[in-house]
Amino acid sequence: MPGPVIGLALFGAVLCAAVLLFMRFAHWAGAHPFAAILLGLLAVPVLYVLLRAMPRARELRRAARAGMVQADRELAEAAQHCDAPTSVAPAPVPVAASVVQEAVPTAPVGARDGLTAVLPPAAPDFAALDPDGFEAAVAGLCERDGCRETEVVGGAGDLGADVLAIAPDGRRVVVQCKQYGPANKVGSQDLQRFGGTCWSVHGAQLAVVVTTSQFTEPALEYAESCGIRCVDGDELAAWAEGSGPAPWGPAMVEGA
């Protein structure tokens, strides 16, 4: 059956259905006039919205068709580019082996199997720290090398103890920090004052004096007689770098 005949038949059917509905609505409106008026008032805004939306819908349809046409055009252009013969890339220029070696960085010392060696953290400049920072740095070294319950207690009324900790072997460690300049050495009087409190007051099982400077010979003699461990500036730097032992034994720096 031709298309126009089918369209005409559908239009006639829709028209007949609309006439029948209108007649039934008219009959119902005659029996219920108030309801019909209310329904008519409600239908006005609905018809208004539909009429306003019709032009917008037409614009959207036109924009959609335009977008589809543009997409088809871009697909056609892309297909033409793909079908076009590709240009031959120029042959690579030989590069000298020495140039390649300079461009590729060499593996760091200690690297193996593609993994770099773990290095200990850089040692801080202990002389540049303030007194509180120096005590905190020493406590950090203690904790790094296996101490537990590390605590900074230095300050007014500390009675010679700046850092308290429990060594890996279980001994109670009491540390006094002496941040002196190179020309100012730790003397025997400093050691005697510390020796008078570290054992009896703080219950030390390992007493340590750490300084950024050096110890006088009388101070070292007194420390040896009392069992106090002395760590001078060079030993402190080695301890921090991981190349020297901690006051209670070998350093425990990861990767060292």
N, C-alpha and C positions, 0 to 999 in steps of 0.2 A: 504494500500500500504506500502511495507517495507520502512524503513528509508533510506537505501542506494540508492534506486531508486529515492526517492524524492530529495536527495542531488545531485545525478548525473543530474537530470533534471534541478535543479536550477543552477548548474555549467554551463550546456550547454546554458541555457538562458542568463546568465551573459556573457558568451564568445561570443555568437552571437551579443549581444548588443554592446560589446566592439569592435567587428570587424566592425559593421555598423558605429559606431561613428568614428572609425579610418578612414574608407573610406570617410566619409563625411568631416572629418577634412583634409584629403589629397587633396580632390577636392577643398575645400575652400583655402587651403594653396597654391595650384597651381595658383589660381586666385588672391591671395593677399600674395605675398611672403614676403614683408616687415613686414606686420602685423603678419605673422606666425613666423618670426624670433624673433620679439619682444615678442610674447607670449611664445615662447620657452625659451627665456632668463629669463622671469619672473617665468616660471615653475621650473627652476633649483633650486633656493633657497627654493621654497615650498617643492619640493621633498626631498631636503636635510634635512629640518626640520622634515618632516614626518619620514624619515628613522632614524634620531637621536632619535625621540620620541618613536619609536616602542620598543626598549629594555627597556626604562624607564617605559613604560606602562606595559610591562610584569612583571617587578620587582614590580610595585605597585600592580598588580593583585595577585602576589605570596604573598606579604606581607599582603594583605587583607585576602587571604585565610588562611594564618598562624594565623592571629589574630582571625578569626572566629573559627578556631579549638581550640585555647587557651581558648577563651571565653566559648565554649561548654564544654571543660574539667573542667573549674572552676565551671560552673553551675552544672555539674554532681557531683563534689566533695562537693559542698554546699548542694545538695539534699541528699547525703549520710550522711552528718553531721546532717541534720535536722531529718532524719529518725532514727538516732541512739538514744538509750534511754538516757534521761537526768539523771544526778546524783542527788540524793536527798540531798537537803541542810540540814546542821545540824540544830538541834533545837536551838533556841536562848537561851542564858544563862540568867537566871534571874538576874536583876540588882537591887541593893538596892535603895529604894526611896531616901535616903539621897544623893547617888551619882548622881542621876538624878537631884535633886534640885541644887547641886553644879555646874553641867554642864550647866544648863539653866540659863541665866542671869535674874535677877529680873527686873521688869519694873521700870523705874525711877519714882521718886516722882512726882505726878502731871499728870502721864499718865492715859488716859482713852480711852476706846473703841479702843485700839490699836494705838492711836496717842500720841506722847510725847508732853508734855506741851511746849509752846513757852517761852523761857527764854530771858531776856534782854541781850544785849552784855556785855562782861566783861568790867569793868571800867578800863581805862588806868592808868598807873602810871604817874600822872600829874607832880610829882616832877622830873621825869627823862626826861621830854620833854624840848626842848629848848624854849625860849620865844615865838617865832613865832608858834611853835607847840602847846604850851599851849593855846595861843589865838585861834588857829584853833580848838582845842579840845573843848573849851568853846562854840565857835560858833556852832560846831557840836551838842552839847547838846541842844542849843537853837532851832536849826532846827529840831532835833529829837522830841522835845516836843511841836511842833506845831507852832513855829515862822515862819514868812514869811520875805522875803527880808533880810535875814541874811547876814551880810557883815563884814569882818575883816578889820578894818581901823587903827589898831595900827601901830606905827612907829614914826619917827621924825616928830614933829609938829602935833601930833594927838590931843593935848589939852585935854588929859585925857581920851579919848574914844578909846577903843580897839575893841569893837564889837558893831555893830548897828543892830537892828532887830525890827520887829513888832510882839508883843505878840499875842497869840490867841484871846485875848479880844480886840485887836485893838490898844493897847497902844504902844507908841514908847519907846523901851528899849535901854538904853545906858549902856554898861558894861565896867568896867575897871578891868583888870586882874593884880593881884599882885602875881607873883610866888616867894614867899619868903621861906626861910628855917625855920625849927621849932623854932630856937632861935631868928628869926627876925619877930616880929609882925608888923602888919599894924597899924600905929599911927594916931593920930588925924590930924597931918599936911597933911598926904596923903589924908585923907577924906576931909579936907578943900580945898585942891587944886582941887580935883575932884568936890566938891560941887560948886566951883566958875565957872565951865564951863559946867557941865552936863545939867543944866536947861537953862541957858541963851544962850550958844553957840550951844549946840547940840539939844536943844528942847526936852529934855527927859521928858517923862511922867512916867517913871519908871527907876530910877537910881540904878545900882547894882555894888557892888565891890566884886569880887570873888578872893579868895586867897587860896594858899595851906597851909598857916600857920594859925595864929589866929589874933584877933583884940585886941588892948588895950582897957581898960575901957573908957578912954576919947574919943577914936575913936568911940566906940559904942554909947556913949552918944551924940556925935555930929551927928552921922548918924541918930539916932532916932529923934533928934530935926529937922533935915533937910529932913527926909523922905527917906533916902538912905537905900537900902536893902543890908545887909552885909551877905556874904556867906563864912564861914570859911572852913578849910580843911575837917573837919568831915562832914559838910553839903554838901560840893562839892562831896565827895565820895558817900554819900547817894543819892544825885541827880543823879549822873552818874549810880549808881547801880539800880535805880528805886525804892528804898525804902524810899526816901525822896522827898519832893516837889520841883518843879522848883521855881525860884524866883518870878514868877507871879502867882503861884497856884499849884495844884496837878500835879504830873508828868504824862505824857501820854505815858508810855512805853508799847509797845504791849505785852500782855500776863502777865503784872504785876498785 
